[in-house]
């Protein structure tokens, strides 16, 4: 199959240079014949987005994702140098993103804050993704996936999520005038339920094992566009979604003027890990950075399908996660994108314990950045390597994904008891901690 | 008293042009003699901040606030034109702010989003303040007030708050390495309690009437610097705090290239209302804008001390608020700053009902911006004027102060019931809403 030019549309604020979709999967004949150089990656037109993964290379056990390709040579030479003069949000980077048909909410543009409690060569920075429109990194993805839904003329979007992803999809769908269905688990926290419904989403709580089948049914019978994963055989996610995460790399480069040595990413399905890595490979292609950072996946030790896949040398793995408070990155199924990012960048797949994440969350909060426990997995990963005496290539960037309000166990802590205002000695004891 | 130059310090990232404090209160002799032109405003050195209000003009019934004055003539001519090239956060505007001794969290820089459901001449924009470090506008103030605490060498900061203000003070104090005590009411919501403690603050829940006396005791006995109001006779708040809100005006100007016709602000003590107004008067002083927007205070109809003061033609009023869900702006005591902003700008003091705020909150959320109910008071105010046939001078900016997670009644709504995934007709009914 050959590449196909993107359909131009007057709704696109700036022309996208997206040209088509390209499989990340190795062609079957190359995989079957060891020693044979892999052939060219299968290519497909840009539309429709291949939400079920690559139809050529996927197997019964692995759904290989596709990625978006661009007419890279057509980018204006001063594109990155002039970024600051363009409007904020994904618009700023539109040529290197799929077409932005859905209206934006000024997603991205989050700050890079110094983490001074962790002194490493070159410095450690926290990319605070809680500063997004729905207070998590997921907005970068959903601007793109909801745009895909508008692009295919879908009646609505559907997402399986009990947290950040669902709320973000609901917000972008609302702004675009699309319906949104969020398939949640039956134990969805009340605050998340309220969050989803505020944007007008239809919440569909079902037992966990029924989530993906119901999502598929809403796609097939109601014509909704899936903006989360559709495939049971490993994770492919949305074909366009990870492109939205490339903007994290662009922003880090714009702020630091270079590529960091390492980037530590709280990792569930590995979509952000891949997107950030891809963004840096693009900057390297244009000669703007002289290296691509080592990408470190930071998964909960209770699960860790990406680490399992890397260990076993396979494209994706299934695991049976134990209990963890890091519900936002608690996944049983991995995907190939994360493996590519870790392998190609010379990074690593780290497993961090709940205790390590809780300690990192407290460290961040005492520096003024309060994230949910999973958001601190990146800082937990750096600390783990540093403690083990491993070299960490600096400067280091840790992505902090979301605000502390999202934690499920937020209200499990006993409330502070009243103090007697007349008892100064008692007040003083409290002040001393 | 004459002006005194600010003490320069190597800790200040960019030199502040602050020269002293100037009373907003009318000198007593002018007030006593109707028809007499008021004399020059009393002036004081920049340090220490006059947290108890103006010691010359205040009376038993009104504590007049002071404001910070600057060596305006010393500002580089291209200061506003080159803003985008300077680091984000209050650093960008340091010369026109009190000295920034406390480290920042990249406060401000929030987006201006079009509100397309409310078509008025010139357009309506929402300034989404939930995109701040602790997800409310209060971060703009606390960067400045915690800097004042560092500047005076205080042992810590103390704040009376059961919400955004306290959490923001706690975050900035933590980053600056200062202790923080938050005097809350005994019915502080558990999520807010957790929010405050995450940053390491000492939470002191006491009965409402004991809040200010206890705050004063912590100031006097423990040497903590007060970053919220200290005066029982009307509200003065912190002397430096409202300066932080001026950056909202600078940002609106930077984005729109002009001054809007009107700005609608959810209003409690009127500190933000005053700060935004003052920022525009500075832009007008430099000839960058040809008008100062009409400033509209939007208070809960259940209370409204500012509207009461404007109606009665007095500097500040006390009211007995009824019940309202807009707890963040539910005040019994007003302050003179808000009266100045409304009067000098030719704006108005509006009272919006809980139903109007709830409708505006839903309107905002359906456009992808989920705020707490008080955050929607600005949009509720515009709608009220438009519905009443009043002219609203455009372009219009409504400040949305904080995220929907902060609402007290968030969990009062019954949770969504589970759906039977096998019953497609039932799922379809839910999808149709």
Interface residues (C-beta under 8 A of the other chain):
Chain A: X84 X85 X88 X89 X105 X106 X109 X111 X113 X128 X130 X131 X132 X133 X134 X135 X156 X171 X172 X174 X175 X179 X181 X186 X188 X190 X191 X193 X194 X195 X197 X198 X199 X200 X202 X203 X204 X205 X206 X207 X210 X213 X214 X217 X218 X221 X222 X362 X365 X366 X367 X368 X369 X370 X403 X404 X405 X410 X411 X413 X415 X416 X417 X418 X419 X421 X424 X427 X428 X430 X431 X433
Chain B: X84 X85 X88 X89 X105 X106 X109 X111 X113 X128 X130 X131 X132 X133 X134 X135 X156 X171 X172 X174 X175 X179 X181 X186 X188 X190 X191 X193 X194 X195 X197 X198 X199 X200 X202 X203 X204 X205 X206 X207 X210 X213 X214 X217 X218 X221 X222 X362 X365 X366 X367 X368 X369 X370 X403 X404 X405 X410 X411 X413 X415 X416 X417 X418 X419 X421 X424 X427 X428 X430 X431 X433
